[in-house]
Amino acid sequence: RKMAEQTLTEYLLMPKGYTFSVFDNNDGSFYPRIEQLWVAVPIAVLLTLLRKFVFEGLIFRKIGQHFGLKNTPRKQPEQIQALVAAFKKSPRGVPESKLEQLSKDTGKSEREIERWWRQNKAFGKPPKLQKFEEASWRCFFYTCSFLWGCYVCFNSAYFYDTELLWVSLPFHHVTDAVYYYYVTELGLYFSLTVSQFFDIRRKDFAQMFVHHIVTILLVVLSWWANLQRIGTLVFFYHDMADIFLEVAKLLMYIRYKELSTFFFVIFAVTFVVSRLGFYPVHVVANTYFVGPTIIDPSFPSANVFRALLLALMVLHMLWAWTIGVMAYKLMTQGEITGDERSDDDESDDEDDAPAQGKKKN
């Protein structure tokens, strides 16, 4: 089964001495081929249409409206010169030291000035209903993907013994469950890469764009080089924390602040355990230190694969810093006022808060 001569593509993607002929379906097993991933393109289109016209446009919009969220544009308050000048110097909040003077200059009460500040800060930002719809879609998809990942990983021996990620490579056949997992995740990241330009703009736009591109490259490369066992672990460890983040944001939008804080804490712990714990140990360190002891590590695709995995870990560390900032605010201020990654998830005008959420918290 070992071949002495390789084409250039086989040299780049396969361990030394092997060709793509090892993937010929001569034993009844299913082995990966690059052309098998084309179906991810129509899946991306389908996911985008389902998201916009079914889940966000109908289901999640109805749920958001049930909690009192609206899709009406935010109104700009009266532009009073003294308040506008002070706002430009301190857009995040009214300086306590200047509140009394501003009240004298404008003839408004301190409470009216604070309300004007919130309304002016919220002007031009997307309505909360739109943010609720987007977060609901992400929460729904990540939950479905994670549950499917549990099925795939918990029924795979390499999840419990990571040496099996490399033993017998490249003779790793692919199950139907893994194939569906791959093309659906790839379709999602195709969709996210495009929709990111139309969704609510966030502070970490560049980081997320790099993350999506790196992930797409990892998915395609790992499938083409039959490193899909590692790819499934990457999917699994990434999806679990995102669920709790989206739940925390949904609860924040409908003003269930105590529950939102609770799920944020779960998210932070899960993120640290999965992306700064299991991912570096089971995936990154495994590819650098365990894999080379089992197979020849010199083929180029393996080196590129390791570099991409490391790039993802760097992004995780950057996001961990953001999470740390939010955790610090939670400990010092007693609450989280918004998603630090977003320009739009600040605390909004209290007049927009759903009445039932305010009563319960």
GIDA-V337281 format. One line per field, one symbol per residue. burial: b if it has 24 or more other ideal C-beta (glycine too) atoms within 12 Angstrom, else e. A space follows every 10 residues. Layout:
burial = ???
//
This chain:
burial = eeeeeeeeeb eebbbbebeb ebbeeeeeee bbbeebbeeb eebbeebbeb bbeebbeeeb bebbeebbbb eeebeebeee eebeebbeee eeebeeeebe ebeeebebee eebbebbbbb bbbebbbbbb bbbbbbbbbb bbebbbebbe ebbeebebbe ebeebbeebb bbbbeeebbb bbbbbbbbbb bbbebbeebb ebebeebbee bbbbbbbbbb bbbbbbbbbb bbbbbbbbbb bbbbbbbbbb bbbbbbbebb bebbbbbbeb bbebbbebbb ebbbebbeeb beeebebebe bbebbbebbe ebbebbebbb ebbeebbeeb eeeebbbbbb bbebbbbbbe ebbbeebeee e
//
